[in-house]
Amino acid sequence: GLPEVIHDGKSGFLFNVAQTDEAAEKAVRLLKDKDLYHSIKEAALTATQEMFAMNKVVSQYEQIYLS
């Protein structure tokens, strides 16, 4: 995951891809903790909708092309 997009522990989990134990631990934690799962799911959905809203993304691309 990208730290610019994911807030560790709030809208997802960040981990070193070489640390498979850490990735597995975080996945199991999500599977076992329904409240955490729902909270992360909602935060991720909200963040994604805000960061990648069509009008925002189109405006950013327009600025790139214009520059």
BELUR-V769898 format. One record per residue. RES is the residue in three letters. SS is DSSP state (~ for helix, > for strand, _ for the rest). PHI is phi in degrees with one decimal (999 if undefined). PSI is psi in whole degrees, 0 to 359 (999 if undefined). Layout:
# BELUR-V769898
[[RES | SS | PHI | PSI] [RES | SS | PHI | PSI]]
This chain:
# BELUR-V769898
[[GLY | _ | 999 | 160] [LEU | _ | -98.7 | 126] [PRO | _ | -64.3 | 341] [GLU | _ | -72.5 | 341] [VAL | _ | -111.2 | 322] [ILE | _ | -104.7 | 129] [HIS | _ | -97.6 | 108] [ASP | > | -51.6 | 123] [GLY | _ | 85.1 | 350] [LYS | _ | -111.7 | 310] [SER | _ | -118.9 | 14] [GLY | > | 157.4 | 190] [PHE | _ | -127.2 | 139] [LEU | _ | -107.4 | 144] [PHE | _ | -160.6 | 158] [ASN | _ | -73.6 | 126] [VAL | _ | -61.5 | 339] [ALA | _ | -78.2 | 346] [GLN | _ | -96.2 | 77] [THR | ~ | -64.4 | 329] [ASP | ~ | -64.2 | 319] [GLU | ~ | -65.5 | 317] [ALA | ~ | -62.1 | 315] [ALA | ~ | -64.0 | 319] [GLU | ~ | -61.0 | 317] [LYS | ~ | -69.3 | 323] [ALA | ~ | -65.2 | 315] [VAL | ~ | -63.8 | 320] [ARG | ~ | -59.0 | 317] [LEU | ~ | -64.2 | 320] [LEU | ~ | -66.9 | 328] [LYS | ~ | -86.6 | 331] [ASP | _ | -106.2 | 95] [LYS | ~ | -62.7 | 322] [ASP | ~ | -64.2 | 316] [LEU | ~ | -62.3 | 315] [TYR | ~ | -55.7 | 310] [HIS | ~ | -67.7 | 323] [SER | ~ | -67.1 | 316] [ILE | ~ | -66.8 | 319] [LYS | ~ | -60.3 | 313] [GLU | ~ | -65.9 | 317] [ALA | ~ | -63.8 | 319] [ALA | ~ | -66.1 | 318] [LEU | ~ | -63.6 | 314] [THR | ~ | -62.0 | 312] [ALA | ~ | -61.8 | 318] [THR | ~ | -64.4 | 316] [GLN | ~ | -64.0 | 324] [GLU | ~ | -74.2 | 314] [MET | ~ | -72.2 | 327] [PHE | _ | -117.8 | 27] [ALA | _ | -60.0 | 140] [MET | ~ | -53.9 | 312] [ASN | ~ | -64.2 | 327] [LYS | ~ | -71.8 | 314] [VAL | ~ | -65.9 | 316] [VAL | ~ | -61.3 | 317] [SER | ~ | -61.4 | 319] [GLN | ~ | -65.0 | 319] [TYR | ~ | -65.4 | 320] [GLU | ~ | -59.7 | 317] [GLN | ~ | -62.9 | 321] [ILE | ~ | -63.7 | 313] [TYR | ~ | -66.1 | 324] [LEU | ~ | -71.8 | 332] [SER | _ | -84.5 | 999]]
